[in-house]
Amino acid sequence: MANINASIHFLLLIFLSSTFLHLETVKLGSCNGVLNVSCTEIERKALVDFKQGLTDPSGRLSSWVGLDCCRWRGVVCSQRAPQVIKLKLRNRYARSPDADGEATGAFGDYYGAAHAFGGEISHSLLDLKYLRYLDLSMNYFGGLKIPKFIGSFKRLRYLNLSGASFGGTIPPHLGNLSSLLYLDLNSYSLESVENDLHWLSGLSSLRHLNLGNIDFSKLPFFTLGTTLTWMWAFFLPDLPLPFGNVTSLSMLDLSNNGFNSSIPHWLFNFSSLAYLDLNSNNLQGSVPDGFGHLPGNLGKLCNLRTLKLSFNSISGEITGFMDGLSECVNGSSLESLDLGFNDKLGGFLPDALGHLKNLKSLRLWSNSFVGSIPNSIGNLSSLKEFYISENQMNGIIPESVGQLSALVAVDLSENPWVGVGESHFSNLTNLTELAIKKVSPNVTLAFNVSSKWIPPFKLNYLELRTCQLGPKFPAWLRNQNQLKTLVLNNARISDTIPDWFWKLDLQVDLLDFANDQLSGRVPNSFEFQEQAIVDLSSNRFHGPFPHFSSKLSSLYLRDNSFSGPMPRDVGKTMPWLINFDVSWNSLNGTIPLSIGKITGLASLVLSNNNFSGEIPLIWNDKPDLYIVDMANNSLSGEIPSSMGTLNSLMFLILSGNKLSGEIPSSLKNCKIMDSFDLGDNRLSGNLPSWIGEMQSLLILRLRSNFFDGNIPSQVCSLSHLHILDLAHDNLSGFIPSCLGNLTIRGQLSVVMKGRELIYQNTLYLVNSIDLSDNNLSGKLPELRNLSRLGTLNLSINHLTGNIPEDIGSLSQLETLDLSRNQLSGPIPPSMVSLTSLNHLNLSYNKLSGKIPTSNQFQTFNDPSIYKNNLALCGNHDDEHEDEFEMKWFYVSMGPGFVVGFWGVFGPLIINRSWRRAYFRFLDEMKDRVMVVITRLQKKCKWERRQHGT
């Protein structure tokens, strides 16, 4: 019965198509027709007036000249009478709003906008009395209201105004188009307006309705009743309405609506439904069993072929849902099932999954499914797509997966699987895409295949990330000569790449061998597709800088052992580079000037090499460059002022070099800077006040230079700052009082707990102020507003006064170093509230009073943190006693030495007889010692002779 209904629907579609799309033999103006038909003067004048009201930037209506308007482009006349029956003026240069799910229209598409009509729509169109087809879609009318007179075209059967950037509400006059069969207003407007759809009840002949991407949030409640009884396709992606008895409805699209309810049960009235799309809503609750088996008069949705419920908030398990689908009399017709991106949808995958014999596409990614894949998966002989990534599944993948002979693409990523063997691929002859990856570096999955194994498939996409393939390079890749994407990242391969691989004649768009232990040299004979990406990071490759194809868009060679100079012509040989990272190698020489030829460069990372010389003048015509990292080289000279032309620059990292001079004032043009790191150089001069204009700055690191003068108060306006590091400079004056008002939020590299820590992935967790080792004076500013501060280092300055009482409000403070200043007064009792504090240094100050003993202070057993605060008392008293004893020891050592020396040698110098007697005694003792030594030597010689005999 289901097949009969489907056949009837198909015949109906053919009938409708012949009715309103091919009623007349068309004669386009661009073709030479055989019939001698010309339009009337009234219609020609109407079209001329219509053209004059339009803007036509690309001249699409340039053919609208002469007397015969039936020959004009986009104008179609009847073959039987001189009557204009169609205006086909769709902007075919624009991207359709249905193409990628975005309601862009011509306005959101630069190329489409260049060919879009605009202006006014003339009333003269009313003279086209026989018009049956009007298509103005994908043009740009800039918010113009849909003309009310369109509702006067009594013969109109086709109306398409989608993506044409009209404005205002949909005119209810469209309800007068009683002959209309096809209406498409998808994304007709760019603005959100209040719409009313009561006029739909007048469209008694309608078969196709698309109201996608229209705001109906304020729509009053009503039902469409039997108005749409014969509708063949119904697209209402944003219409939260109940429907009447639309028993013949075959296709229903309610995606991108914003429903905030459970799946409505009135959907089950559509017994002929073959396509249902409810994706990207906020649907909640469980998947109702009713989709497969419905009680009583609700019927069965056994004709359903496509079901999309992705990107919702559906929860629970799918066992009952699957059981219901498997109970259809003639079996389920379901071919495509998408339940992805429902975080709370989980449980075990039921065995009933294997009963969906017609299933071709199964998308279950980004959910909470557990356990393993059921063995019944092997029964899905038609399955082509299987996506189950980003769940919580584990264990062994069943070998029955290897029986899916129709399988084309499979993604098992982000699940802690255990092992995969040859049997898992035994019959996958059509497989072209395979992805098994994990973000975590912990390897759980191992490929257990023989070195002689020959796969039955030819892949064009292979992504294996954090899987055990090694230690040898996988020999089964030898016959994979159709690969376009190849990722073997963190695959535990410690081998050289064999020569046969480089000779596969691959044309790849992505080659990723990062985070392995591959060694050897990289050859220069590998071909790539346009905009290809190569990532060989974190391996053991060595040799000179390899030459790559000019087609690359990204090249990552960081953390290897490449050496020697970078080729002088690197910018000419790879002119389309967007991302270029060769950090953590042993490259030397100067930075090539030819890099300036790469105008599309977005990131340039050359850090941790041995580059020398000055920073080259390569910064003009780099509108997209947002990362410049040249840290930890031997670069010298001044920072080029032309770097101030980098308007997109967000990360400027030049630390660890030998740069000198002042910070160029042109850098104040880099308004969106996030990280400004010039630390560990030889820069000098005052800190520029314009730094306060970098409102996006997260990291300001200027430590270990020769900057002098005051800290500019404008620094306090950096409200998004994570790290302020001005340590080891020659700064003087007071700490700006406004510094305590900073909203500290993150970190880079900072001296904490006596050692330098470098933060990367956890940057946002660390918040730091380091002003240590300067010549700052005055009192500490109020600190109560720095509640999220993690590190405060003000040591080795000349700060005076008391430690502020409000320091106890720094609840997240972990490191506090105020040593080697001139602070006085007691340790504030509020500091016992610093329960996160694990490193404290208050030594070499003038603090007094009792040391707190509660909370974190009980863990500070190192007395050196209070050293040289003589008026402090508490748990460092024993230290003071030891110091006192040591001082008396050193004091008494000098007089003791003097008394002892002169007590012995003084009489010898004064009394000659004593002196002679003393030296005579020394001579006698020397003779006796020599006699004893001589006798011992003779005795040893005699014993050796005896041994020899």
Residue pairs with C-beta under 8 A, 6 or more apart in sequence:
2 302
2 303
2 330
2 333
5 272
5 303
6 274
6 303
9 232
9 248
9 250
9 272
12 232
13 232
16 181
16 207
16 232
19 157
19 181
20 132
20 133
20 157
20 158
20 181
20 182
21 158
23 85
23 132
24 76
24 78
24 79
24 80
24 85
25 79
26 76
26 86
27 33
27 35
27 37
27 70
27 71
27 76
27 77
27 79
28 73
28 74
28 75
28 76
29 63
29 69
29 70
29 71
29 72
29 73
29 74
29 75
30 63
30 73
33 70
35 79
37 70
37 77
37 78
37 79
37 81
37 82
38 67
38 68
38 69
38 70
38 82
39 47
39 68
39 69
39 70
39 75
39 77
39 82
39 83
39 84
40 82
40 83
42 127
43 69
43 82
43 83
43 84
43 127
43 128
44 67
44 69
45 124
45 127
46 122
46 124
46 125
46 126
46 127
46 128
47 64
47 69
47 72
47 75
47 84
47 124
47 128
48 64
49 122
49 124
50 121
50 122
50 124
50 125
51 61
51 64
52 122
53 119
53 120
53 121
53 122
54 61
54 117
54 118
54 119
54 120
54 121
55 117
55 118
55 119
56 117
57 114
57 115
57 116
58 93
58 114
58 115
60 73
60 74
60 89
60 115
60 117
61 72
61 73
61 74
63 71
63 72
63 73
64 72
64 73
64 75
66 72
69 75
69 77
69 84
70 76
70 77
70 82
70 84
74 87
74 88
74 89
75 84
75 86
75 87
76 84
76 85
76 86
76 87
76 88
76 133
77 83
77 84
77 85
78 85
78 130
81 130
83 129
83 130
84 128
84 130
84 131
85 130
85 131
85 132
85 133
86 131
86 132
86 133
86 134
87 125
87 128
87 131
87 133
87 134
87 135
87 136
88 133
88 135
89 117
89 135
89 136
89 139
90 135
90 136
90 137
90 138
90 139
90 160
91 106
91 112
91 115
91 116
91 117
91 137
91 138
91 139
92 138
93 106
93 111
93 112
93 114
93 115
93 116
94 105
94 106
94 109
94 111
94 112
94 113
94 115
94 116
94 138
94 139
94 163
95 104
95 108
95 109
95 112
96 138
96 162
96 163
97 103
97 104
97 105
97 162
97 163
97 186
97 187
97 212
97 213
98 186
98 212
101 256
102 108
103 163
103 186
103 187
103 190
103 212
103 213
104 163
104 187
105 112
105 138
105 140
105 162
105 163
105 164
105 165
105 187
105 190
106 112
106 113
106 115
106 116
106 138
106 139
106 140
106 163
106 164
106 165
107 113
107 116
107 140
107 165
107 190
112 138
113 140
116 138
116 139
116 140
117 136
117 139
117 140
117 141
118 139
118 140
118 141
118 142
119 141
120 144
121 136
121 141
121 144
121 147
123 147
123 149
125 131
125 149
126 149
126 152
128 153
129 155
130 155
131 153
131 155
131 156
132 155
132 156
132 157
132 158
133 156
133 157
133 158
134 150
134 153
134 156
134 158
134 159
134 160
135 158
135 159
135 160
136 160
136 161
136 164
137 160
137 161
137 162
137 163
137 164
137 184
138 162
138 163
138 164
139 164
139 165
140 164
140 165
141 164
141 165
141 166
141 167
142 165
142 167
143 165
143 166
143 167
143 168
143 189
143 190
143 191
144 166
144 167
145 166
145 167
145 168
145 171
146 161
146 166
146 168
146 170
146 171
146 174
146 188
147 171
148 171
148 173
149 173
150 156
150 159
150 171
150 173
150 174
150 177
151 171
151 173
151 174
151 175
151 176
151 177
152 173
152 176
153 177
154 176
154 177
154 178
154 179
155 179
156 177
156 179
156 180
157 179
157 180
157 181
157 182
157 205
158 180
158 181
158 182
159 174
159 177
159 180
159 182
159 183
159 184
160 182
160 183
160 184
161 184
161 185
161 188
162 184
162 185
162 186
162 187
162 188
162 210
163 186
163 187
163 188
164 188
165 188
165 189
165 190
166 188
166 189
167 189
167 190
167 191
167 193
168 189
168 193
169 193
169 194
169 195
169 196
170 185
170 188
170 195
170 196
170 197
170 199
170 214
172 196
172 198
172 199
173 199
174 180
174 183
174 199
174 203
175 198
175 199
175 200
175 201
175 202
175 203
176 202
177 183
177 202
177 203
178 202
178 203
178 204
178 205
179 205
180 203
180 205
180 206
181 205
181 206
181 207
181 208
182 206
182 207
182 208
183 203
183 206
183 208
183 209
183 210
184 208
184 209
184 210
185 210
185 211
185 214
186 210
186 211
186 212
186 213
186 214
186 235
187 212
187 213
187 214
188 214
189 214
192 215
192 217
193 215
194 215
194 218
194 219
195 214
195 215
195 216
195 218
195 219
196 219
196 220
197 211
197 216
197 219
197 222
197 239
198 222
200 206
200 209
200 224
200 227
201 224
201 225
201 227
203 209
203 227
204 227
206 227
206 228
206 231
207 230
207 231
207 232
207 233
208 231
208 232
208 233
208 234
209 228
209 231
209 233
209 234
209 235
209 236
210 235
211 235
211 236
211 237
211 238
211 239
212 235
212 236
212 237
212 238
212 253
212 256
213 237
213 238
213 256
214 238
214 239
215 238
216 238
216 239
216 240
216 241
217 258
219 239
219 240
219 241
221 241
222 241
223 241
223 242
223 243
223 244
224 241
224 243
224 244
224 246
225 244
225 245
226 244
226 245
227 244
228 234
228 243
228 244
228 246
228 249
229 245
229 246
229 247
229 248
230 248
231 246
231 248
231 249
232 248
232 250
232 251
233 250
233 251
234 246
234 249
234 251
234 252
234 253
235 251
235 253
236 252
236 253
236 254
237 253
237 254
237 255
237 256
237 257
237 277
238 256
238 257
238 258
239 254
239 257
240 257
240 258
240 259
242 264
242 266
243 249
243 266
243 269
243 270
245 269
246 269
246 270
247 269
247 270
247 271
247 272
248 272
249 270
249 272
249 273
250 272
250 273
250 274
250 275
251 273
251 274
251 275
252 267
252 270
252 273
252 275
252 276
252 277
253 275
253 277
254 277
254 278
254 281
255 277
255 278
255 279
255 280
255 281
255 308
256 279
256 280
256 281
257 280
257 281
258 281
258 282
259 278
259 281
259 282
259 283
260 282
260 284
261 283
261 284
262 283
262 284
262 285
262 288
263 278
263 283
263 285
263 287
263 288
263 309
263 314
265 288
265 290
265 298
267 273
267 276
268 290
268 291
268 294
268 298
268 299
268 301
269 298
269 299
270 301
271 299
271 300
271 301
271 303
272 303
273 301
273 303
273 304
274 303
274 304
274 305
274 306
274 333
275 304
275 305
275 306
276 304
276 306
276 307
276 308
277 306
277 308
278 308
278 309
278 312
279 308
279 309
279 310
279 311
279 312
279 338
280 310
280 311
280 312
281 311
281 312
282 312
282 313
283 309
283 312
283 313
283 314
284 312
284 313
284 314
284 315
285 314
285 315
285 316
286 314
286 315
286 316
286 317
287 309
287 314
287 316
287 318
287 320
287 321
287 339
287 345
288 321
289 320
289 321
289 323
289 324
290 298
290 301
290 324
291 301
291 304
291 307
291 321
291 324
291 325
292 300
292 301
292 302
292 321
292 322
292 323
292 324
292 325
292 326
292 327
292 328
292 332
293 300
293 323
293 324
293 325
293 327
293 328
294 300
294 301
300 328
300 329
302 325
302 328
302 329
302 330
302 331
302 332
302 333
303 333
304 332
304 333
304 334
305 333
305 334
305 335
305 336
305 358
306 334
306 335
306 336
307 334
307 336
307 337
307 338
308 336
308 338
309 338
309 339
309 342
310 338
310 339
310 340
310 341
310 342
310 363
311 340
311 341
311 342
312 341
312 342
313 342
313 343
313 344
314 339
314 342
314 344
314 345
315 342
315 344
315 345
316 344
316 345
316 346
316 347
317 345
317 346
317 347
317 348
318 339
318 345
318 347
318 349
318 350
319 347
319 348
319 350
319 352
322 350
322 352
322 353
322 355
322 356
323 350
323 352
325 332
325 334
325 352
325 355
325 356
326 332
326 352
326 355
326 356
331 355
331 357
331 358
332 355
332 356
332 357
332 358
333 358
334 356
334 358
334 359
335 358
335 359
335 360
335 361
335 382
336 359
336 360
336 361
337 356
337 359
337 361
337 362
337 363
338 361
338 363
339 345
339 363
339 364
339 367
340 363
340 364
340 365
340 366
340 367
340 387
341 365
341 366
341 367
342 366
342 367
343 366
343 367
343 368
344 368
345 367
345 368
345 369
346 367
346 368
346 369
346 370
346 391
346 392
347 369
347 370
348 369
348 370
348 371
348 374
349 364
349 369
349 371
349 373
349 374
350 374
351 374
351 375
351 376
352 376
353 362
353 374
353 376
353 377
353 380
354 374
354 375
354 376
354 377
354 378
354 379
354 380
355 376
355 379
356 380
357 379
357 380
357 381
357 382
358 382
359 380
359 382
359 383
360 382
360 383
360 384
360 385
360 406
361 383
361 384
361 385
362 380
362 383
362 385
362 386
362 387
362 388
363 385
363 387
364 387
364 388
364 391
365 387
365 388
365 389
365 390
365 391
365 411
366 389
366 390
366 391
367 390
367 391
368 391
368 392
369 388
369 391
369 392
369 393
370 391
370 392
370 393
370 394
371 393
371 394
371 395
372 393
372 394
372 395
372 396
372 397
372 398
373 388
373 393
373 397
373 398
373 401
374 398
375 398
375 400
376 400
377 383
377 386
377 398
377 400
377 401
377 404
378 398
378 400
378 401
378 402
378 403
378 404
380 404
381 403
381 404
381 405
381 406
382 406
383 404
383 406
383 407
384 406
384 407
384 408
384 409
384 430
385 407
385 408
385 409
385 410
386 404
386 407
386 409
386 410
386 411
387 409
387 410
387 411
388 411
388 412
388 415
389 411
389 412
389 413
389 414
389 415
389 435
390 413
390 414
390 415
391 414
391 415
392 415
393 415
393 416
393 417
394 415
394 416
394 417
394 418
395 417
395 418
396 417
396 418
396 419
397 412
397 417
397 419
397 420
397 424
399 421
399 423
399 424
399 426
401 407
401 410
401 424
402 423
402 424
402 425
402 426
402 427
402 428
403 426
403 427
404 427
404 428
405 427
405 428
405 429
405 430
406 430
407 428
407 430
407 431
408 430
408 431
408 432
408 433
409 431
409 432
409 433
409 434
409 461
410 431
410 433
410 434
410 435
411 433
411 435
411 436
412 435
412 436
413 435
413 436
413 437
413 438
413 463
413 465
414 437
414 438
414 439
416 438
416 444
416 445
417 436
417 444
417 445
418 444
418 445
418 446
419 445
419 446
419 448
420 436
420 445
420 446
420 447
420 448
421 447
421 448
421 449
422 448
422 449
422 450
422 453
425 431
425 455
425 456
425 457
426 456
427 456
428 456
428 457
429 456
429 457
430 457
431 457
431 459
432 457
432 458
432 459
432 460
432 461
432 482
433 459
433 460
433 461
433 462
434 459
434 461
434 462
434 463
434 464
435 461
435 462
435 463
435 464
436 445
436 463
436 464
436 465
436 467
437 463
437 464
437 465
437 466
437 467
437 487
437 489
438 444
438 445
438 465
438 466
438 467
439 465
439 466
440 466
441 466
441 490
441 515
442 466
443 466
443 467
443 468
443 490
443 492
445 466
445 467
445 468
446 467
446 468
447 464
447 467
447 468
447 469
447 474
449 474
449 476
451 472
451 475
452 475
453 475
453 476
454 476
454 479
455 476
455 479
455 480
458 479
458 480
458 481
458 482
459 480
459 482
459 483
460 482
460 483
460 484
460 485
461 483
461 484
461 485
462 480
462 483
462 485
462 486
462 487
462 488
463 485
463 487
464 487
464 488
464 489
464 491
465 487
465 489
465 490
465 491
466 489
466 490
466 491
467 490
467 491
468 491
468 492
469 488
469 491
469 492
469 493
470 491
470 492
470 493
470 494
470 495
470 516
470 517
471 492
471 493
471 494
471 495
472 493
472 495
473 493
473 495
473 496
473 497
473 498
473 501
473 518
474 488
474 493
477 483
477 501
477 504
478 500
478 501
478 504
480 504
481 504
481 505
481 506
483 504
483 506
483 508
484 506
484 507
484 508
484 509
484 510
484 529
485 508
485 509
485 510
486 506
486 508
486 510
486 511
486 512
487 510
487 512
488 512
488 513
488 516
489 512
489 513
489 514
489 515
489 516
489 535
490 514
490 515
490 516
491 516
492 516
492 517
493 513
493 516
493 517
493 518
494 516
494 517
494 518
494 519
495 517
495 518
495 519
496 518
496 519
496 520
497 513
497 518
497 520
502 523
502 525
502 526
505 527
506 526
506 527
507 527
507 528
507 529
508 528
508 529
508 532
509 528
509 529
509 530
509 531
509 532
509 533
510 532
510 533
511 526
511 528
511 532
511 533
511 534
511 535
511 536
512 533
512 534
512 535
513 535
513 536
513 539
514 535
514 536
514 537
514 538
514 539
514 556
515 537
515 538
515 539
516 538
516 539
517 539
517 540
518 536
518 539
518 540
518 541
519 539
519 540
519 541
519 542
520 541
520 542
521 541
521 542
521 543
521 546
522 536
522 541
522 543
522 546
523 546
524 546
524 547
524 548
526 548
526 549
527 549
528 534
528 548
528 549
528 551
528 552
529 551
530 551
531 551
531 553
531 576
532 549
532 551
532 552
532 553
532 554
533 552
533 553
533 554
533 555
534 548
534 552
534 554
534 555
534 556
535 554
535 556
536 556
536 557
536 560
537 556
537 557
537 558
537 559
537 560
537 581
538 558
538 559
538 560
539 559
539 560
540 560
540 561
541 557
541 560
541 561
541 562
542 560
542 561
542 562
542 563
543 562
543 563
544 562
544 563
544 564
545 557
545 562
545 564
545 565
545 566
545 567
545 570
545 582
545 587
546 557
546 562
547 567
547 573
548 555
548 573
548 574
549 574
550 573
550 574
550 575
550 576
551 576
552 574
552 576
552 577
553 576
553 577
553 578
553 579
554 577
554 578
554 579
554 580
555 574
555 577
555 579
555 580
555 581
555 582
556 579
556 581
557 581
557 582
557 585
558 581
558 582
558 583
558 584
558 585
558 605
559 583
559 584
559 585
560 584
560 585
561 585
561 586
562 582
562 585
562 586
562 587
563 585
563 586
563 587
563 588
564 587
564 588
564 589
565 587
565 588
565 589
565 590
566 582
566 587
566 589
566 591
566 592
567 573
567 592
568 592
568 593
568 594
569 592
569 594
570 592
570 594
570 595
571 592
571 593
571 594
571 595
571 596
571 597
571 598
572 594
572 597
574 580
574 598
575 597
575 598
576 598
576 600
577 598
577 600
577 601
578 600
578 601
578 602
578 603
578 624
579 602
579 603
580 595
580 598
580 601
580 603
580 604
580 605
581 603
581 605
582 605
582 606
582 609
583 605
583 606
583 607
583 608
583 609
583 629
584 607
584 608
584 609
585 608
585 609
586 609
586 610
587 606
587 609
587 610
587 611
588 609
588 610
588 611
588 612
589 611
589 612
589 613
590 611
590 612
590 613
590 614
590 616
591 606
591 611
591 613
591 615
591 616
591 618
591 630
591 635
592 616
593 616
593 617
593 618
595 601
595 604
595 616
595 618
596 616
596 617
596 618
596 619
596 620
596 621
599 621
599 622
599 623
600 624
601 622
601 624
601 625
602 624
602 625
602 626
602 627
603 625
603 626
603 627
604 625
604 627
604 628
604 629
605 627
605 629
606 629
606 630
606 633
607 629
607 630
607 631
607 632
607 633
607 653
607 656
608 631
608 632
608 633
609 632
609 633
610 633
610 634
611 630
611 633
611 634
611 635
612 633
612 634
612 635
612 636
613 635
613 636
613 637
614 635
614 636
614 637
614 638
615 630
615 635
615 637
615 639
615 640
615 643
615 654
615 659
616 640
617 640
617 642
619 625
619 640
619 642
619 643
619 645
619 646
620 642
620 645
622 645
622 646
622 648
623 647
623 648
624 648
625 646
625 648
625 649
626 648
626 649
626 650
626 651
627 650
627 651
628 643
628 646
628 649
628 651
628 652
628 653
628 654
629 651
629 653
630 653
630 654
630 657
631 653
631 654
631 655
631 656
631 657
631 677
632 655
632 656
632 657
633 656
633 657
634 657
634 658
635 654
635 657
635 658
635 659
636 657
636 658
636 659
636 660
637 659
637 660
637 661
638 659
638 660
638 661
638 662
638 664
639 654
639 659
639 661
639 663
639 664
639 667
639 678
639 683
640 664
641 664
641 665
641 666
642 666
643 649
643 652
643 664
643 666
643 667
643 670
644 664
644 665
644 666
644 667
644 668
644 669
644 670
645 666
645 669
646 670
647 669
647 670
647 671
647 672
648 672
649 670
649 672
649 673
650 672
650 673
650 674
650 675
650 696
651 673
651 674
651 675
652 667
652 670
652 673
652 675
652 676
652 677
652 678
653 675
653 677
654 677
654 678
654 681
655 677
655 678
655 679
655 680
655 681
655 701
656 679
656 680
656 681
657 680
657 681
658 681
658 682
659 678
659 681
659 682
659 683
660 681
660 682
660 683
660 684
661 683
661 684
661 685
662 683
662 684
662 685
663 678
663 683
663 685
663 687
663 688
665 688
665 690
667 673
668 688
668 690
668 691
668 693
668 694
670 694
671 693
671 694
671 695
671 696
672 696
673 694
673 696
673 697
674 696
674 697
674 698
674 699
675 697
675 698
675 699
675 701
675 748
676 691
676 694
676 697
676 699
676 700
676 701
676 702
677 699
677 701
677 748
678 701
678 702
678 705
679 701
679 702
679 703
679 704
679 705
679 725
679 749
680 703
680 704
680 705
681 704
681 705
682 705
682 706
683 702
683 705
683 706
683 707
684 705
684 706
684 707
684 708
685 707
685 708
685 709
686 707
686 708
686 709
686 710
686 712
687 702
687 707
687 709
687 710
687 711
687 712
687 715
687 726
687 731
688 712
689 712
689 714
690 714
691 697
691 700
691 712
691 714
691 715
691 718
692 712
692 714
692 715
692 716
692 717
692 718
693 714
694 718
695 717
695 718
695 719
695 720
696 720
697 718
697 720
697 721
698 720
698 721
698 722
698 723
698 745
698 746
699 721
699 722
699 723
699 746
699 747
699 748
700 715
700 718
700 721
700 723
700 724
700 725
700 726
701 723
701 725
701 748
701 749
702 725
702 726
702 729
703 725
703 726
703 727
703 728
703 729
703 770
704 727
704 728
704 729
705 728
705 729
706 729
706 730
707 726
707 729
707 730
707 731
708 729
708 730
708 731
708 732
709 731
709 732
709 733
710 731
710 732
710 733
710 734
711 726
711 731
711 733
711 735
711 736
711 739
711 771
711 776
712 736
713 736
713 738
715 724
715 736
715 739
716 736
716 738
716 739
716 741
716 742
718 724
718 742
719 742
719 743
720 743
720 745
721 742
721 743
721 744
721 745
722 744
722 745
722 746
722 747
722 748
722 763
722 764
722 766
722 767
722 768
723 746
723 747
723 748
723 750
723 766
723 767
723 768
723 769
724 742
724 768
724 769
724 770
724 771
725 748
725 749
725 750
725 768
725 769
725 770
726 770
726 771
726 774
727 751
727 770
727 771
727 772
727 773
727 774
727 793
728 772
728 773
728 774
729 773
729 774
730 774
730 775
731 771
731 774
731 775
731 776
732 774
732 775
732 776
732 777
733 776
733 777
733 778
734 776
734 777
734 778
734 779
735 771
735 776
735 778
735 780
735 781
735 794
735 799
736 781
737 781
737 782
738 781
739 769
739 781
740 781
740 782
740 783
740 784
740 785
740 786
741 785
742 769
742 785
742 786
743 785
743 788
744 767
744 768
744 769
744 786
744 788
744 789
745 764
745 767
745 788
746 763
746 764
746 765
746 766
746 767
747 759
747 762
747 763
747 765
747 766
747 767
747 768
747 790
747 791
748 758
748 759
748 763
749 756
749 757
749 758
749 759
750 756
750 757
750 759
750 766
750 768
750 770
750 791
750 793
751 757
751 770
751 772
751 793
752 768
752 791
752 793
752 814
752 815
752 839
753 815
753 838
753 839
754 839
759 765
759 766
765 790
766 790
766 791
767 788
767 789
767 790
767 791
767 812
768 789
768 790
768 791
768 792
768 793
769 786
769 789
769 791
769 792
769 793
769 794
770 791
770 793
771 793
771 794
771 797
772 793
772 794
772 795
772 796
772 797
772 817
773 795
773 796
773 797
774 796
774 797
775 797
775 798
776 794
776 797
776 798
776 799
777 797
777 798
777 799
777 800
778 799
778 800
778 801
779 799
779 800
779 801
779 802
780 794
780 799
780 801
780 803
780 804
780 823
781 804
782 804
782 806
783 789
783 792
783 804
783 806
783 807
783 809
783 810
784 806
784 809
786 792
786 810
787 809
787 810
787 811
787 812
788 812
789 810
789 812
789 813
790 812
790 813
790 814
790 815
791 813
791 814
791 815
792 810
792 813
792 815
792 816
792 817
793 815
793 816
793 817
794 817
794 818
794 821
795 817
795 818
795 819
795 820
795 821
795 841
796 819
796 820
796 821
797 820
797 821
798 821
798 822
799 818
799 821
799 822
799 823
800 821
800 822
800 823
800 824
801 823
801 824
801 825
802 823
802 824
802 825
802 826
802 828
803 818
803 823
803 825
803 827
803 828
803 831
803 847
804 828
805 828
805 830
806 830
807 816
807 828
807 830
807 831
807 834
808 828
808 829
808 830
808 831
808 832
808 833
808 834
809 830
809 833
810 834
811 833
811 834
811 835
811 836
812 836
813 834
813 836
813 837
814 836
814 837
814 838
814 839
815 837
815 838
815 839
816 834
816 837
816 839
816 840
816 841
817 839
817 840
817 841
818 841
818 842
818 845
819 841
819 842
819 843
819 844
819 845
819 865
820 843
820 844
820 845
821 844
821 845
822 845
822 846
823 842
823 845
823 846
823 847
824 845
824 846
824 847
824 848
825 847
825 848
825 849
826 847
826 848
826 849
826 850
827 842
827 847
827 849
827 851
827 852
827 872
829 852
831 837
831 852
831 857
832 852
832 854
832 855
832 856
832 857
833 855
834 855
834 856
835 855
835 856
836 856
837 856
838 856
838 859
840 856
840 860
840 865
841 865
842 865
842 866
842 869
843 864
843 865
843 866
843 867
843 868
843 869
844 867
844 868
844 869
845 868
845 869
846 869
846 871
847 866
847 869
847 871
847 872
848 869
848 871
848 872
849 871
849 872
849 873
850 872
850 873
850 874
851 857
851 866
851 872
851 873
851 874
851 875
851 876
853 874
853 875
861 875
863 875
863 876
863 878
863 879
866 872
866 874
866 876
866 879
867 876
867 879
870 880
907 914
908 914
908 915
908 918
909 915
